[in-house]
Amino acid sequence: MNAPIVVGVDGSERALDAVRWAAREALLRDLPLHLVAVMHTESNTFGNAFTLGTPKFPDQRNEGRERLSDAHSVAAQLNDDRLIITDHLARGHPVEALLEQSTDAAMLVVGSRGQGRWADGVLGSVSTATAMHARCPVAVIRGVPPHPEPPLDGPVVVGVDGTENSEPAIAEAFETAFLHGVDVVAVHAWDDSHHSTAFRSAPDGSALELPAIETAEHAVLAERLAGWKQKYPDVAVQRVVVRDSPAHQLIAESKAAQLVVVGRRGRGGFTSMLLGSTSRNLLHRAECPLLIVSSHTFP
């Protein structure tokens, strides 16, 4: 069986939004959907966004099975027999349980916030922790219309930094846009400084005027997209090259998008486990689902 799309289930509305989104993606990608709930059995520093063991629910196992059943019902609303749905009730640390699942997953999907008093915390969220450490792309579902409204439409937006680190994110963006039959909006924000800079240096040490820099940055984006446009000739591409903060521009683009795709910071080793400022900003401010893709190849 193909690697599944794994979705974290905690009983919250945000988690059920994640199930709806993940079910549609699994069907489009011809992948199984794997629902995971966690019986939390230890204190942690990530928060208890997936906690099942509260005084209100003394029987964690029954509560977990109930939440998985609810998630099954939500996924089954697609009413398509091609969708294979499995589930797992894990025991232990919520983040650790989901990260273990990410090892053999095509994608890990979580709600932007879960249940628990730490669920809204920046460093205390399951979404932040899984985005930092998962061994597969992580989709954080936010900005979806309330059920039963139609799902988000619009293009797939991808952040392109001009380096090879962007390649996995670009690949995911083109594949998703192809499956959904929509455009790709490729955003290259070439200067995230808050200060005005009229000149930069050319490779030969001479000064480059701002128009020349802009022309060069357009060429950088075109080069990064060239191969992908050939691989997906039916996917229309809109290029956005701006002198702006990447996070600011991507958040603006997210208002009309169905998905924003960005890379996870780092080129291997410890840095590949960190989230850059762009990813962190988007985790809490994007107005549509966010897909974070690591640039690091895991052993």
VMD Tcl script that draws the C-alpha trace (Angstrom):
set ca {
  {0.00 0.00 0.00}
  {1.20 3.54 -0.75}
  {2.37 5.72 2.12}
  {-0.71 7.27 3.73}
  {-1.72 10.80 4.48}
  {-1.76 10.88 8.29}
  {-4.04 13.29 10.13}
  {-4.03 14.06 13.85}
  {-7.44 13.78 15.51}
  {-8.18 15.44 18.86}
  {-11.92 16.07 18.74}
  {-11.65 19.80 18.01}
  {-13.33 21.51 15.07}
  {-9.91 22.46 13.73}
  {-8.92 18.78 13.70}
  {-12.10 17.86 11.84}
  {-11.28 20.57 9.29}
  {-7.92 18.85 8.93}
  {-9.68 15.51 8.34}
  {-11.87 17.01 5.61}
  {-8.86 18.57 3.89}
  {-6.72 15.44 4.23}
  {-9.49 13.18 2.91}
  {-9.82 15.23 -0.27}
  {-6.06 15.23 -0.77}
  {-5.82 11.48 -0.18}
  {-8.50 10.86 -2.78}
  {-6.85 13.12 -5.35}
  {-3.43 11.55 -4.77}
  {-4.81 7.99 -4.66}
  {-3.40 7.50 -1.16}
  {-4.93 5.94 1.96}
  {-6.02 8.17 4.83}
  {-4.74 7.25 8.30}
  {-6.42 8.83 11.33}
  {-4.41 9.06 14.56}
  {-5.65 9.95 18.04}
  {-3.35 9.98 21.07}
  {-4.00 8.99 24.66}
  {-1.71 11.42 26.42}
  {0.15 9.80 29.30}
  {2.91 12.23 30.25}
  {3.56 15.92 30.85}
  {5.29 17.77 28.04}
  {6.66 21.09 26.90}
  {4.76 21.14 23.62}
  {1.34 21.49 25.20}
  {-1.56 19.09 25.34}
  {-3.31 19.92 22.09}
  {-4.04 16.24 21.57}
  {-4.69 15.37 25.23}
  {-7.44 12.84 25.82}
  {-6.86 12.18 29.52}
  {-8.74 14.99 31.24}
  {-11.01 14.58 34.27}
  {-14.01 15.06 32.02}
  {-13.02 11.96 30.03}
  {-11.65 9.38 32.52}
  {-11.82 6.57 30.02}
  {-9.21 7.70 27.53}
  {-9.55 4.70 25.28}
  {-13.30 5.09 24.82}
  {-12.89 8.80 24.24}
  {-10.15 8.18 21.70}
  {-12.25 5.64 19.82}
  {-15.17 8.08 19.82}
  {-13.01 10.79 18.31}
  {-11.69 8.44 15.68}
  {-15.27 7.40 14.87}
  {-16.26 11.04 14.44}
  {-13.28 11.57 12.15}
  {-14.27 8.49 10.11}
  {-17.74 9.96 9.64}
  {-16.32 13.27 8.46}
  {-13.97 11.62 5.95}
  {-16.76 9.36 4.72}
  {-18.79 12.44 3.71}
  {-16.81 12.41 0.47}
  {-18.93 9.36 -0.35}
  {-16.25 7.76 -2.50}
  {-15.45 4.07 -2.11}
  {-11.96 4.61 -3.49}
  {-10.86 6.29 -0.26}
  {-9.25 3.79 2.10}
  {-9.48 4.90 5.74}
  {-7.53 3.35 8.60}
  {-6.97 4.53 12.16}
  {-4.71 4.15 15.15}
  {-5.17 5.00 18.82}
  {-1.68 5.73 20.14}
  {-0.54 6.09 23.72}
  {2.14 8.49 24.96}
  {3.36 11.94 24.05}
  {1.14 13.53 21.36}
  {3.98 15.09 19.38}
  {6.16 12.01 19.61}
  {3.29 9.81 18.44}
  {2.66 11.96 15.38}
  {6.35 12.26 14.57}
  {6.65 8.48 14.69}
  {3.79 8.26 12.20}
  {5.52 10.80 9.94}
  {8.38 8.38 9.28}
  {6.23 6.30 6.91}
  {3.76 8.98 5.79}
  {3.39 10.83 2.52}
  {2.10 13.83 4.47}
  {1.18 14.72 8.05}
  {-1.90 16.91 8.51}
  {-2.82 18.78 11.70}
  {-5.21 21.52 12.70}
  {-3.78 24.94 13.37}
  {-4.89 24.72 17.00}
  {-6.07 21.85 19.13}
  {-7.63 21.40 22.52}
  {-6.00 22.24 25.82}
  {-4.93 25.33 27.71}
  {-1.60 25.53 25.85}
  {-3.10 24.99 22.41}
  {-2.82 28.64 21.34}
  {0.82 28.99 22.37}
  {3.42 29.74 19.71}
  {5.94 27.17 20.94}
  {3.33 25.10 22.72}
  {1.43 23.93 19.67}
  {1.48 20.50 18.08}
  {1.46 22.15 14.66}
  {4.71 24.01 15.38}
  {6.44 20.98 16.84}
  {5.47 18.65 14.01}
  {6.35 21.23 11.37}
  {9.81 21.50 12.89}
  {10.60 17.81 13.22}
  {8.43 15.66 10.95}
  {10.08 13.45 8.36}
  {7.48 14.26 5.73}
  {5.67 17.39 4.52}
  {3.37 18.88 7.17}
  {0.07 20.54 6.29}
  {-1.34 22.91 8.90}
  {-5.00 23.53 8.19}
  {-6.24 27.02 8.85}
  {-8.49 29.48 7.04}
  {-10.90 26.84 5.72}
  {-14.58 27.75 5.26}
  {-16.98 26.41 7.89}
  {-18.63 23.13 7.01}
  {-20.71 22.53 4.87}
  {-19.48 25.39 2.67}
  {-17.42 24.42 -0.40}
  {-13.70 23.91 0.17}
  {-11.18 26.59 -0.70}
  {-10.42 27.20 -4.34}
  {-7.82 29.53 -5.86}
  {-4.20 28.91 -6.84}
  {-1.39 27.12 -5.05}
  {1.15 29.68 -3.84}
  {4.79 28.70 -3.33}
  {7.64 30.67 -1.80}
  {10.83 30.55 -3.85}
  {14.04 31.81 -2.25}
  {16.23 31.31 -5.32}
  {18.29 28.43 -3.87}
  {18.09 24.66 -4.16}
  {16.31 24.63 -0.78}
  {13.15 25.72 -2.60}
  {13.08 22.71 -4.93}
  {11.05 20.32 -2.71}
  {8.47 23.04 -2.04}
  {8.24 23.87 -5.75}
  {7.77 20.18 -6.55}
  {4.91 19.88 -4.04}
  {3.28 23.06 -5.33}
  {3.28 21.94 -8.96}
  {2.01 18.45 -8.12}
  {-0.81 19.84 -5.99}
  {-1.78 22.46 -8.58}
  {-1.80 19.76 -11.29}
  {-4.06 17.50 -9.22}
  {-6.45 20.35 -8.43}
  {-6.38 21.84 -11.93}
  {-5.32 25.30 -10.73}
  {-2.48 27.78 -11.27}
  {0.78 28.06 -9.37}
  {1.70 31.49 -8.02}
  {5.46 31.52 -7.50}
  {6.54 34.27 -5.08}
  {10.12 35.46 -4.93}
  {10.63 38.25 -2.39}
  {14.20 39.27 -3.06}
  {14.81 41.71 -0.22}
  {13.40 41.21 3.26}
  {15.16 44.26 4.67}
  {13.09 47.01 6.21}
  {15.58 49.60 5.04}
  {15.87 51.24 1.66}
  {18.93 50.09 -0.29}
  {19.55 51.63 -3.70}
  {22.63 49.65 -4.64}
  {24.15 46.20 -4.37}
  {27.40 44.81 -5.65}
  {27.73 42.84 -8.87}
  {30.01 39.77 -8.93}
  {32.82 41.90 -10.37}
  {32.54 44.35 -7.47}
  {30.80 47.11 -9.41}
  {27.61 48.71 -8.16}
  {24.24 47.50 -9.41}
  {21.35 49.91 -9.59}
  {17.98 48.82 -8.31}
  {16.42 48.12 -11.75}
  {19.33 45.83 -12.59}
  {18.84 43.97 -9.30}
  {15.15 43.51 -10.05}
  {15.96 42.14 -13.50}
  {18.45 39.72 -11.99}
  {15.91 38.51 -9.41}
  {13.33 37.89 -12.15}
  {15.94 35.74 -13.88}
  {16.58 33.81 -10.65}
  {12.90 32.91 -10.34}
  {12.62 31.98 -14.01}
  {15.59 29.66 -13.70}
  {14.12 27.91 -10.66}
  {10.79 27.36 -12.41}
  {12.06 26.34 -15.86}
  {12.30 22.60 -15.31}
  {9.02 22.39 -13.43}
  {7.14 24.23 -16.14}
  {8.42 21.64 -18.62}
  {7.36 18.77 -16.35}
  {3.88 20.24 -15.82}
  {3.08 22.00 -19.12}
  {-0.63 22.20 -18.30}
  {-0.07 24.14 -15.07}
  {-0.21 27.89 -15.62}
  {2.35 29.86 -13.62}
  {2.03 33.37 -12.28}
  {5.35 34.89 -11.25}
  {5.49 37.43 -8.44}
  {8.82 39.14 -7.84}
  {8.70 41.79 -5.16}
  {11.02 43.76 -2.94}
  {9.32 42.82 0.27}
  {9.41 40.52 3.27}
  {8.68 36.94 2.08}
  {6.25 36.38 4.96}
  {4.38 39.63 4.27}
  {3.92 38.84 0.58}
  {2.97 35.19 1.14}
  {0.41 36.14 3.79}
  {-1.10 38.62 1.32}
  {-1.23 35.93 -1.38}
  {-2.81 33.45 1.04}
  {-6.02 35.49 1.11}
  {-6.96 34.24 -2.36}
  {-5.15 30.88 -2.33}
  {-6.18 27.34 -1.48}
  {-2.70 26.42 -0.26}
  {0.64 28.08 0.49}
  {3.75 25.91 0.21}
  {7.07 26.85 1.81}
  {10.31 25.10 2.60}
  {11.56 24.35 6.07}
  {14.73 26.18 6.95}
  {18.11 24.45 6.83}
  {20.45 22.49 4.62}
  {20.86 19.42 6.81}
  {21.93 18.59 10.32}
  {20.42 20.57 13.17}
  {19.46 23.57 11.02}
  {17.07 21.40 9.03}
  {15.05 20.99 12.22}
  {14.43 24.74 12.57}
  {11.64 26.90 11.25}
  {12.66 30.14 9.64}
  {10.85 33.39 10.35}
  {8.75 33.04 7.18}
  {7.39 29.62 8.16}
  {6.74 30.74 11.73}
  {4.84 33.80 10.58}
  {2.74 31.80 8.16}
  {1.90 29.19 10.80}
  {-0.01 31.82 12.75}
  {-1.10 34.33 10.10}
  {-1.76 32.54 6.81}
  {-5.39 32.68 5.70}
  {-5.42 29.29 4.02}
  {-3.86 25.86 4.63}
  {-0.07 25.85 4.82}
  {2.23 23.05 3.62}
  {5.77 23.03 5.05}
  {8.29 20.90 3.18}
  {11.75 20.07 4.42}
  {14.67 20.68 2.07}
  {16.65 18.03 3.91}
  {16.77 14.43 2.72}
  {16.46 12.13 5.68}
  {18.49 8.90 5.89}
}
mol new
graphics top color blue
foreach p $ca { graphics top sphere $p radius 0.5 }
foreach p [lrange $ca 0 end-1] q [lrange $ca 1 end] { graphics top cylinder $p $q radius 0.2 }
display resetview
